[in-house]
């Protein structure tokens, strides 16, 4: 059998170090939950665990209702990827990586709202030229676990106060759901 990856030994406490290059590529940070399972070939698999992703059967319809209520496309993401989309092509957005800008907004733990005439706009999803009107971080048990994002409509109209509140309430609700 030919080795094709990085080899690490398990220590006497059963621990193994995930190489820095893999942690950086997969955006695995200290404290991130990992799901560990085996497959039929006898391999042990480490997978980033996404609490928001676990709620995807619920977040899809929730995003649909939000999009209809505010007339703006809605994206719900975990800390790395889009998990629910409404008002735009699901195929185009689903499972895409979120941008470093959105990661930074989530780390700040504050809602970011687009302002008319703003020169620096937030591109929420890597490789897609659409911009965020509102980014509201989802918090559960004091940790940031994702965000609710309202995309700016094609007209470019900025969100009103009601749209901002809707995104904030949705983020708070989803965070509360994760705690229970």
C-alpha positions in Angstrom: 0.0 0.0 0.0 1.4 3.4 -1.0 1.1 6.3 1.5 -0.7 9.2 -0.2 -1.1 11.6 2.8 0.6 12.9 5.9 1.3 10.2 8.4 0.8 10.9 12.1 1.1 8.5 15.1 -1.5 8.3 17.9 -0.1 9.2 21.3 -0.6 7.2 24.5 -3.8 9.1 25.3 -5.3 8.3 21.9 -4.7 11.7 20.3 -3.6 12.6 16.8 -2.5 16.0 15.6 -4.2 17.2 12.5 -1.5 18.9 10.4 -1.6 22.7 10.2 -1.9 22.6 6.4 -5.1 20.5 6.6 -6.5 22.7 9.4 -5.9 25.8 7.4 -7.3 24.4 4.2 -10.4 23.0 5.9 -10.8 26.1 8.1 -10.6 24.0 11.3 -10.0 26.3 14.3 -9.2 25.5 17.9 -12.4 24.5 19.6 -14.2 23.5 16.4 -16.3 20.3 16.8 -15.4 17.4 14.6 -17.6 14.4 13.8 -15.7 11.2 13.8 -17.0 8.1 12.1 -15.9 5.0 10.2 -16.9 4.1 6.7 -17.5 0.7 5.1 -13.8 0.5 4.0 -12.6 0.6 7.6 -11.4 4.2 7.3 -11.7 6.7 10.2 -13.2 9.9 8.9 -12.9 13.4 10.6 -15.6 15.8 9.4 -16.3 19.3 10.5 -19.5 19.3 12.5 -22.0 22.0 11.6 -24.8 22.5 14.1 -26.5 24.9 11.6 -26.1 22.3 8.9 -27.9 19.8 11.1 -30.9 22.1 11.0 -30.9 22.3 7.2 -34.3 20.6 6.8 -35.6 23.4 9.0 -33.5 26.3 7.7 -34.6 25.9 4.0 -38.3 26.6 4.6 -37.3 29.3 7.2 -35.2 31.1 4.5 -38.1 30.8 2.0 -40.6 32.5 4.4 -38.0 35.2 5.2 -37.4 35.9 1.5 -41.1 36.2 0.8 -41.6 38.5 3.8 -38.8 41.0 3.0 -38.6 40.6 -0.8 -34.9 40.0 -0.6 -32.9 36.8 -1.3 -31.8 35.0 2.0 -28.8 32.9 2.7 -28.2 31.0 5.9 -24.7 29.7 6.5 -22.6 28.0 9.1 -19.1 29.2 9.8 -17.8 27.9 6.5 -20.6 27.1 3.9 -24.0 28.1 2.7 -26.6 25.7 4.2 -29.9 27.3 3.0 -30.9 29.6 0.2 -34.1 31.3 -0.9 -34.9 33.9 -3.6 -31.9 33.0 -5.8 -30.7 29.8 -7.5 -30.1 27.1 -4.8 -27.8 25.3 -7.2 -25.5 28.3 -7.6 -25.2 29.1 -3.8 -25.6 25.8 -1.9 -22.5 24.4 -0.2 -20.4 27.3 -1.5 -17.8 28.8 0.8 -18.6 32.0 2.6 -16.2 34.9 2.1 -13.5 36.0 4.5 -15.5 39.3 4.9 -18.5 37.4 6.3 -16.2 35.3 8.6 -14.8 38.6 10.0 -18.3 40.1 10.5 -19.3 36.9 12.4 -16.2 37.1 14.6 -17.1 40.7 15.5 -20.5 39.4 16.7 -22.4 42.4 15.4 -24.9 42.9 12.6 -23.5 44.5 9.5 -25.9 46.6 7.4 -25.2 48.0 3.9 -25.5 51.7 3.6 -26.5 53.6 0.5 -23.5 54.9 -1.4 -21.1 52.6 0.5 -18.0 52.0 -1.6 -16.9 48.8 0.2 -19.7 46.2 -0.2 -19.7 42.8 1.5 -19.5 39.8 -0.9 -20.9 37.0 1.2 -20.1 34.0 -1.0 -16.8 33.3 -2.7 -17.0 33.5 -6.4 -20.5 35.0 -6.7 -20.9 38.7 -7.5 -23.9 39.4 -5.2 -23.6 41.6 -2.1 -25.0 41.5 1.4 -27.6 44.0 2.6 -27.6 42.5 6.1 -25.3 40.0 7.9 -26.6 38.9 11.3 -24.4 36.4 13.2 -26.1 33.4 14.7 -25.0 32.8 18.3 -25.6 29.7 20.5 -24.3 29.3 24.0 -22.0 32.3 23.5 -20.4 30.9 20.3 -20.8 32.2 16.7 -22.1 29.3 14.7 -23.3 31.0 11.5 -25.1 33.9 10.0 -28.4 35.0 8.4 -27.6 37.1 5.3 -30.1 39.2 3.3 -28.7 39.8 -0.2 -29.2 43.2 -1.8 -31.9 43.0 -4.5 -31.0 43.6 -8.1 -32.3 47.2 -7.8 -29.5 47.8 -5.2 -32.0 49.2 -2.7 -30.6 49.0 0.8 -32.5 47.2 3.6 -34.9 49.1 5.8 -35.1 48.9 9.6 -37.7 46.1 9.4 -35.4 44.0 7.2 -32.6 44.4 9.6 -34.8 43.4 12.6 -36.1 40.4 10.6 -32.5 39.2 10.0 -31.6 39.8 13.7 -34.7 38.0 15.0 -34.1 35.0 12.6 -30.4 34.8 13.8 -31.5 34.9 17.4 -34.2 32.3 16.9 -31.9 29.9 15.1 -29.3 30.3 17.8 -31.9 29.6 20.5 -33.0 26.5 18.5 -29.4 25.2 18.7 -29.3 25.6 22.5 -32.4 23.5 23.1 
